[in-house]
Amino acid sequence: MPKLVLDCSVTMAWAFDDENDAYADGILTLLEQGQALAPSIWPLEVANTLLMGERRGRLTEAKTRWFIGKLKGLRVTVDAVGPNQIFGTLLSLAREHKLSSYDAAYLDLALREGLPLATRDQKLRLAARHCGVPLAGK
């Protein structure tokens, strides 16, 4: 059963037709048969992006509800870390690779769990390669 770390950029490509691509579709296919881990920031990022999509007229509330139902059907486990991890390793990763703390949370989780990272974010992809983290779906 394939296992990977899922980031918000891939997740949101499934919600917005104009952002979807073959890479995001490939990750979705993997998740239909496997499972993913995501840091605790993931549901907050997803919810915020959906709300912004609604406010900007890119999504309707009905489409958001449908999408959330679709996400609930996937096997995504949210990993919780405490302040020591956030203020320690995660902050160091963000500093070293010039990432936001949010993006560093995905990289940190992939490193801790030894899993490939599913992301469309180019800066995060580069940091993952630099740290020896494989990219999912490649």
Backbone bond lengths (Angstrom), bond angles and torsions (degrees), N, CA, C in turn:
res aa  C-N    CA-C-N  psi(-1)  N-CA   C-N-CA  omega(-1)  CA-C   N-CA-C  phi
1 M - - - 1.444 - - 1.538 108.87 -
2 P 1.330 118.13 117.80 1.470 120.24 -178.90 1.531 111.37 -62.26
3 K 1.322 115.65 142.76 1.457 121.78 179.06 1.525 107.62 -135.51
4 L 1.337 116.39 139.39 1.460 120.91 -177.32 1.514 110.45 -155.17
5 V 1.335 115.79 169.23 1.465 122.17 172.56 1.523 106.68 -98.27
6 L 1.305 115.78 125.20 1.467 123.04 -175.87 1.518 110.40 -102.81
7 D 1.341 116.60 128.67 1.464 118.46 177.25 1.522 110.91 -106.32
8 C 1.310 114.84 168.95 1.463 121.77 -174.85 1.533 112.40 -65.10
9 S 1.331 117.60 -34.44 1.471 119.49 -176.82 1.522 112.07 -61.85
10 V 1.304 117.10 -37.14 1.474 120.92 176.95 1.521 109.53 -72.75
11 T 1.316 115.96 -45.73 1.465 121.12 -178.80 1.525 110.96 -55.95
12 M 1.324 116.54 -46.43 1.459 120.05 -174.96 1.529 112.43 -73.57
13 A 1.311 117.52 -20.74 1.465 119.57 174.91 1.528 110.43 -62.90
14 W 1.334 116.94 -27.61 1.466 120.26 177.94 1.524 111.78 -74.71
15 A 1.322 117.37 -24.11 1.466 121.31 -177.13 1.524 112.62 -84.85
16 F 1.324 116.30 -33.65 1.468 121.07 -174.94 1.525 109.67 -109.72
17 D 1.322 115.94 115.08 1.463 120.57 -176.91 1.525 112.81 -55.86
18 D 1.334 117.07 -36.42 1.462 119.83 -176.86 1.534 112.69 -77.43
19 E 1.322 117.88 -4.97 1.464 121.26 178.17 1.525 112.57 -109.20
20 N 1.312 116.99 -10.44 1.451 120.46 -177.04 1.519 110.63 -69.54
21 D 1.322 115.97 145.85 1.459 121.12 178.27 1.527 109.59 -149.82
22 A 1.320 116.55 176.96 1.460 121.50 -177.05 1.528 111.41 -62.91
23 Y 1.328 117.09 -35.73 1.465 119.68 179.93 1.530 110.39 -63.18
24 A 1.336 117.00 -50.37 1.472 120.84 -179.95 1.526 110.76 -61.14
25 D 1.326 116.95 -41.39 1.465 120.22 177.60 1.527 111.42 -61.60
26 G 1.336 116.63 -39.74 1.464 121.08 178.59 1.520 111.76 -63.18
27 I 1.331 116.43 -40.31 1.468 120.25 177.97 1.525 110.13 -66.03
28 L 1.320 117.15 -40.45 1.462 120.29 177.95 1.528 110.56 -61.01
29 T 1.311 117.31 -41.25 1.462 121.42 177.29 1.526 110.65 -61.45
30 L 1.350 116.52 -42.55 1.465 119.53 176.70 1.527 111.47 -60.97
31 L 1.327 116.41 -41.36 1.467 120.29 -177.85 1.518 112.85 -71.17
32 E 1.308 117.57 -25.88 1.461 119.34 177.41 1.520 110.76 -66.67
33 Q 1.342 116.49 -20.35 1.458 121.59 179.16 1.520 112.68 -110.60
34 G 1.330 117.36 -12.75 1.457 121.18 -173.39 1.505 112.35 -130.78
35 Q 1.318 114.47 -148.43 1.459 119.38 -178.89 1.515 110.03 -146.70
36 A 1.319 114.88 162.31 1.463 121.09 -179.33 1.518 110.28 -133.59
37 L 1.304 113.14 157.08 1.454 121.63 169.23 1.523 106.85 -113.37
38 A 1.317 115.88 149.50 1.460 121.22 175.78 1.525 107.59 -144.03
39 P 1.330 116.52 146.91 1.462 118.05 177.07 1.525 110.77 -71.77
40 S 1.318 115.90 166.28 1.458 120.12 -175.64 1.527 113.38 -62.57
41 I 1.306 118.19 -18.00 1.472 121.24 177.73 1.536 111.17 -73.27
42 W 1.320 118.06 -22.61 1.469 121.89 -173.39 1.528 113.72 -55.94
43 P 1.348 120.33 -52.63 1.470 117.44 -178.50 1.532 112.72 -63.81
44 L 1.328 116.59 -31.76 1.473 119.39 177.50 1.527 111.08 -68.40
45 E 1.323 116.76 -42.59 1.470 120.32 177.45 1.520 111.10 -63.52
46 V 1.326 116.39 -43.67 1.467 120.63 179.32 1.525 110.21 -61.83
47 A 1.335 116.74 -49.57 1.464 120.34 -179.35 1.527 111.29 -60.11
48 N 1.326 117.58 -42.61 1.458 120.35 -179.66 1.525 111.45 -65.38
49 T 1.324 116.77 -42.02 1.470 120.10 179.66 1.528 110.60 -64.63
50 L 1.321 117.13 -39.27 1.463 120.14 176.87 1.529 111.05 -63.33
51 L 1.336 116.58 -44.74 1.469 120.25 177.88 1.526 111.77 -60.79
52 M 1.325 116.64 -43.90 1.464 120.04 178.94 1.537 110.39 -64.58
53 G 1.327 115.94 -36.50 1.460 120.19 176.57 1.517 111.93 -62.96
54 E 1.319 115.96 -40.35 1.473 120.20 176.71 1.523 110.45 -64.79
55 R 1.327 116.54 -47.77 1.464 120.91 -177.10 1.526 112.61 -63.35
56 R 1.321 116.09 -28.94 1.467 120.52 -179.88 1.529 112.65 -93.61
57 G 1.314 116.45 3.93 1.454 120.79 177.37 1.516 114.53 77.60
58 R 1.322 117.48 16.38 1.467 120.86 179.48 1.521 112.13 -88.10
59 L 1.330 116.52 -21.13 1.460 122.91 178.70 1.515 108.96 -138.19
60 T 1.309 115.46 152.35 1.466 120.17 170.61 1.517 108.09 -97.80
61 E 1.316 116.74 163.91 1.452 120.10 176.71 1.531 110.14 -61.51
62 A 1.316 116.60 -36.37 1.474 120.43 178.59 1.527 110.78 -63.79
63 K 1.327 117.10 -42.06 1.474 120.24 178.94 1.525 109.94 -65.95
64 T 1.326 117.66 -37.35 1.464 121.08 177.17 1.527 110.21 -62.27
65 R 1.338 117.27 -46.03 1.470 120.61 178.40 1.526 110.52 -60.61
66 W 1.324 116.99 -43.99 1.466 121.19 178.40 1.526 110.43 -60.28
67 F 1.331 116.17 -44.30 1.462 120.70 -178.07 1.526 111.37 -64.86
68 I 1.319 116.97 -42.68 1.462 120.36 178.75 1.531 109.87 -62.18
69 G 1.314 116.96 -38.92 1.461 120.05 175.34 1.516 111.79 -60.89
70 K 1.328 115.61 -40.14 1.472 120.43 177.61 1.526 110.39 -62.97
71 L 1.344 116.86 -43.89 1.465 120.32 179.33 1.526 111.30 -63.17
72 K 1.325 116.57 -39.33 1.462 120.10 -179.88 1.525 111.48 -64.23
73 G 1.324 117.12 -22.41 1.455 121.41 178.37 1.521 113.46 -80.40
74 L 1.317 116.79 -10.55 1.464 121.04 177.73 1.520 109.49 -91.94
75 R 1.307 115.68 154.65 1.462 120.17 178.13 1.538 108.84 -90.87
76 V 1.326 114.77 87.62 1.460 121.43 177.39 1.524 107.69 -118.98
77 T 1.313 116.27 119.86 1.450 122.69 177.66 1.519 108.42 -101.11
78 V 1.316 116.36 130.46 1.458 121.32 179.72 1.528 108.18 -93.37
79 D 1.323 114.70 124.08 1.462 122.97 -178.97 1.520 109.36 -91.46
80 A 1.308 115.96 129.96 1.463 119.98 178.34 1.520 109.64 -103.39
81 V 1.309 116.34 134.22 1.460 121.21 173.96 1.519 108.23 -123.99
82 G 1.304 115.12 154.62 1.453 120.21 -179.19 1.520 112.29 -94.55
83 P 1.311 115.61 176.67 1.457 121.18 -178.83 1.531 113.66 -56.87
84 N 1.335 118.30 -35.33 1.461 119.94 -179.69 1.523 111.23 -59.57
85 Q 1.340 116.95 -43.33 1.466 120.92 178.33 1.533 110.56 -68.10
86 I 1.319 116.38 -42.35 1.463 120.96 -178.11 1.527 110.67 -65.42
87 F 1.321 116.96 -47.84 1.462 120.86 -176.90 1.521 112.67 -80.05
88 G 1.327 116.37 -8.39 1.468 120.94 179.70 1.523 111.64 -103.80
89 T 1.315 115.52 -99.27 1.463 122.13 -174.56 1.519 112.84 -58.90
90 L 1.305 116.36 -45.82 1.464 120.32 -176.24 1.541 111.29 -62.14
91 L 1.303 116.65 -45.66 1.461 120.74 178.71 1.525 110.84 -63.41
92 S 1.318 117.16 -39.25 1.465 121.21 177.55 1.531 111.21 -63.33
93 L 1.332 116.77 -43.51 1.471 120.49 177.99 1.529 110.81 -61.24
94 A 1.328 115.61 -43.62 1.467 119.77 179.64 1.525 110.55 -61.07
95 R 1.314 116.38 -44.59 1.461 121.42 179.46 1.537 111.04 -62.39
96 E 1.328 115.28 -51.52 1.461 121.22 -174.96 1.524 112.85 -61.08
97 H 1.335 116.65 -37.95 1.470 120.14 -174.31 1.524 112.96 -106.67
98 K 1.335 115.71 7.91 1.474 121.35 179.17 1.530 111.79 54.99
99 L 1.341 113.96 46.67 1.460 121.96 178.59 1.518 109.43 -105.41
100 S 1.324 116.36 160.25 1.464 119.46 168.08 1.531 107.48 -70.44
101 S 1.307 116.88 159.81 1.465 118.80 177.05 1.529 110.13 -62.76
102 Y 1.332 116.49 -30.15 1.464 120.34 178.51 1.526 110.76 -63.76
103 D 1.335 116.68 -49.26 1.461 119.91 179.58 1.523 111.23 -65.88
104 A 1.324 116.48 -37.17 1.469 119.80 178.29 1.527 111.20 -62.01
105 A 1.327 117.66 -28.67 1.467 120.64 178.70 1.531 110.89 -62.69
106 Y 1.327 117.17 -38.18 1.474 120.71 177.66 1.525 110.87 -68.18
107 L 1.331 115.98 -44.20 1.455 120.57 179.43 1.523 110.95 -64.25
108 D 1.314 117.27 -44.03 1.457 122.27 178.53 1.525 110.95 -58.34
109 L 1.318 116.99 -45.13 1.461 120.87 -179.54 1.532 110.78 -63.77
110 A 1.318 117.11 -43.54 1.472 120.60 178.41 1.524 110.62 -61.43
111 L 1.317 117.01 -41.56 1.472 120.44 178.18 1.521 111.42 -65.59
112 R 1.328 117.23 -47.69 1.465 120.58 -178.48 1.517 112.79 -61.70
113 E 1.338 116.12 -38.40 1.469 119.89 -175.07 1.531 113.23 -95.37
114 G 1.334 117.40 -6.75 1.471 120.29 -179.33 1.513 112.50 64.92
115 L 1.343 116.14 38.41 1.463 121.06 -176.42 1.524 111.17 -115.12
116 P 1.338 116.84 153.96 1.464 119.44 172.89 1.523 110.61 -68.92
117 L 1.318 115.42 154.26 1.455 122.98 -177.38 1.521 110.37 -108.01
118 A 1.321 116.55 129.09 1.461 122.45 175.71 1.522 107.96 -100.27
119 T 1.331 116.95 106.83 1.458 121.91 179.62 1.520 110.34 -147.96
120 R 1.328 115.38 149.95 1.470 121.73 173.96 1.531 109.66 -104.40
121 D 1.324 117.07 -6.16 1.461 122.93 -177.49 1.535 109.87 -75.35
122 Q 1.322 116.68 118.63 1.465 120.82 -174.40 1.525 112.92 -64.99
123 K 1.313 117.82 -40.23 1.464 120.89 179.70 1.525 110.77 -64.76
124 L 1.322 116.44 -40.38 1.459 121.16 178.41 1.529 110.68 -69.23
125 R 1.321 117.04 -37.35 1.472 120.61 175.83 1.531 110.96 -59.75
126 L 1.310 115.79 -44.99 1.457 121.39 -179.91 1.531 110.52 -62.97
127 A 1.324 117.51 -45.09 1.464 121.34 178.09 1.526 110.47 -61.76
128 A 1.329 116.96 -41.35 1.469 120.42 178.97 1.525 110.46 -61.10
129 R 1.321 116.42 -46.52 1.481 119.99 178.89 1.530 110.23 -59.12
130 H 1.328 116.40 -43.90 1.458 122.14 -179.19 1.533 111.17 -60.88
131 C 1.325 116.81 -34.12 1.477 122.17 -179.55 1.519 112.64 -89.04
132 G 1.326 117.86 -1.17 1.458 120.87 -179.52 1.516 113.97 80.02
133 V 1.334 116.95 17.96 1.463 120.99 178.02 1.526 107.98 -89.01
134 P 1.332 118.29 121.06 1.457 120.02 178.56 1.525 111.56 -69.63
135 L 1.316 115.78 151.29 1.453 120.88 175.94 1.521 108.96 -90.03
136 A 1.309 116.23 132.54 1.455 120.92 179.48 1.529 109.61 -67.73
137 G 1.314 114.94 145.54 1.451 120.41 176.56 1.510 114.42 78.89
138 K 1.289 117.59 8.39 1.479 120.89 -179.87 1.504 110.55 -105.53
